Amino acid sequence: MSIYHKIFTKSAIDTPEQIIGLRKNMYTIDTFNKYRANVTVDNSVVVEATDNFTTTQDMSIVPDRNDTLFWSCYIGIYGNKQYSEIPGRYGNAEMEEKQRISTYLQNNPSKLKNTNQKMTKAKTQEIISEVLANAKISLDALPAICIYYKTRIILLKDDSFYLNICPNDEYEKTILLRKTNNNKYAVELGPTDAKILKIETDCILLVHHEKPLKAISNFKIDELNELADRVQIDKSVKMSKTELYGAITRKCKW
């Protein structure tokens, strides 16, 4: 929040509706892609937020920091207002927050097994080290975010595929992230239950970002053909079950 805003307006902008009302001034995925394509952005168009918003339309912002995945999670958990009010020391704030997560997991290593992601003892140690030592976290670290903040993460790609990472027991909220065209991450502002349901209904749930589908033995050929149609695979050339499975897997690659 700027000093001007605090002094002269004396009003907070912190609800999803108020923030989305400023969308024309935000560095969103749509804005980035339009500039990238050398297309003029029409700032007169403002997308209104409604309680019954039930499409997967992009209402996201890309954090203006190096580790966009971490900061997208941070905004999803604490809100854009708290993120914007970090007093010019984002590097320190990031290090301190990651230190808290890492310390908690070091003291409670078994907690990482309490997610819907397969976890070995070696993987647990890798995640703890990654959160603390790496300049940018990877998708492998998201179970740590889920456990520490007691949250579910829905991660959407191309409005077609999504990952669902969550604790096995109760979680306090769901945050919605998106992968952008330039391999950065964005966070949805105020995702509604209806939008989450729309994603779960219309998009394809991937098992893992590295291995998107269950083993081939879990699929009948009819199921693979249906999935191939959903991901728009050309079936004019006849393929064996193994070939079709491989083609779908490549389409679902994160």
N, C-alpha and C positions, 0 to 999 in steps of 0.2 A: 504494500500500500504506500503510495507516495506521500511526502510531507504535505504537499498541496492539498491532497484529498483529505488528510486528517485534519488540517487547519480550517479549510474553507467549506468542506461539505459536511463534516462532522457526522457522517453516516457510514456504516459498514456495508460492504458489498460481499456477502458471504453465503448466501443461499444459492442452490443450483440454478434457480430461475434468474436471479440477478446476474450471476456469472455468465450464463448462457446468453443473456441479453447483451453482453459485451463481445459476443462472438466475432463481430466484424473487425474487431481490433486484436483478435487473438492469433497466435501462430499455430493454427490448426493443421491437421493433415490435409484437408481440402485446400487451404491457402498455400501450403507448401507445394503441393502437387501442381496447382495452377501456375504459381511462379516458375516452378521447374519446367513446365511446359510452355513458358513464355506467353501465358494467357492472362489478361487483365482481370483482376478480382473485382467483382461488383460488390462494393461495401454497402450498398443500399439494401442488400438482402440479409435479413436477420432471421434466424430460425428460432421460433418460439418453443419453449418447453411446455409440455402439457402432461397431466397426470396419466393420461391414457395413451401415451406415446408407445406404439407397438411395432416399430420397424427397427432394423439394425442400422439406420442412417447414422453417419459419423457425427458425434457431438463431442469430440475429443480434443484435448490439447497436448502438445508435445512439450515436455519440460525443457527449458533452455539450459540444460546441464549435460555434462559428458555421459553420465550413467543414467540414461533416460528410463531404463527398466526400474532401477531402484527408486528414482524420484517419482515415477508414475505410481508406484506402490505407495510411496510416502503421501502423495497428494490424495490418492484414493482412500487412505486411512485417516489422515489428519485434516484434509481439506485444502483447497487452493489458497484460502486466506492465510492459514498458518505457514504454508510454503512461501507465499509472497512476502511475509513479514519476517523471514529469517534475516537478521541484520547484517547483510553483506559478508557473511562468512559461511557460505555454502559448503566449502571444503571441510571446515571444522565440524559443521553440523552433520555432514554425511559420515565423517569418520567416527564421530561420537555415537551416532545412531547404529552404525554397523558394529561398533564395539559392544554396544548393549546387546544386540542380537547374538553376536558371537559368544559373549560371556554367558548369556542365558543358556545357549545350546551346549557350551562346554560343561556347564553345571548340570544340564539335563539332556545328555546325548540320546537317551532312549526316546525322547519326545518326537524326534524326527521320524521314527517308525510309525507314529500315529497319524499318518496321512494316507491318502489313496494312491500314493506313489511307492513303487517298490524301493526298498531301502536296505542296503547292507551296512555292516559296521564300517567298512572302508569308505563307502559312499558318504556316510555320516561325517566322517572326519574330513573328507574332501570339501563338503559343503561348508562346514564350520571354518575351515581355512580360507575358502574362497570369499566368504562374506567379509572376513577380517582383512585379507591381504590383497585382493584383486581391486584394481581401479574401477572395474565394471563387473557387476554380477551377471551371471548367465541364467538361463531358464532353469538350470539345475538347482539354483539357490532358492527358487520360489517356495519349495516346501518349508524352508526356514522362515520365510516371511509369513506363511500361513500359520505356522505354529506360534511364532512369537506374538503376532498381532491377533490371533484367533479369528482369522478371516479366510474366506474363500476367494480364489482368484479365477476369474473367467478371462481367458486370453484369446482374442478373436483375430483371425487372419483372413483377409480378402472377403469379408462378409460371407464366408463359405465354410471355414473350418474353425474349430475352437478347442482349447485345452481347458480342463476343469481340474484345478488343484485345490485340495481342501483338507482340513483335519477330518479324521474319521468320526470324531464326536462333534459336539456342538461348536458352531462358529458364530461370531457376533455380527458379521456383515459380509457382503459380497462386493468386491471391487471389479470393475470391468476395464481391461486393458486391450489395446490394439497394437498389432505389429504394422508398421508403416512400410511404404514402398522402398524406403532407403534403409531398412533394417534398424530403425529406431523404434521406440515404444511410446505410446500415448495413453492417456487415462481419460476415461469417460467421466463427465461431470454429472453427478446425480443420476446414475442409471436406475431405471424403474424396474419393479418386479416383472412388469409386462414385457419390457425389452429383453430381460434375461430369459424369460420364458420363450420369447420369439426366437432367440438365438438357439436355445436348447431344442426347439421344435424344428427349425428350418435348416440349421447348420449341422455339419458332420463333426461328431465328437471324436477326437484323436486320442489314442491311448497314451502317447508320449511324443515329445517333440523330435526325438531321435528315431523312434520306431512307432510310426503313427497308427498302424493297424494291428489287430490281434493276429496270432499265427494263422496261416492259411487253413489249417485244419478246423478252425472255428467257422469257416464259411462254406455254404453250399454254392454251387455254380450260379444258381438263380439269384442268390444274394449278392454275389460279385457283379453279375450283370446289372442289377438294379443300382448298385453303388457306382458302377462305371457310367451309367446314364446320368447320375447325379453330378459326377465330376467331369462330365462331357468328354468322355473318351471315345474316339472313333473306333467302332466295332465292325466296320466294313470288311476289315481283314480278320479272318477267324483266328482266335487265340486260344491256347490251352488254358486251363485253370491257373496254372503257375504263371503264364505270361500275362494273363489278365490281372492277377493279383499284383504282379510286379508293376504293371502300368498304373494301376490305381495307387499303389504305394508311392510311386514317383510323383503323381499328381498331388498327393497329400503331404509331400515333403515340406517340413516347416522352414 
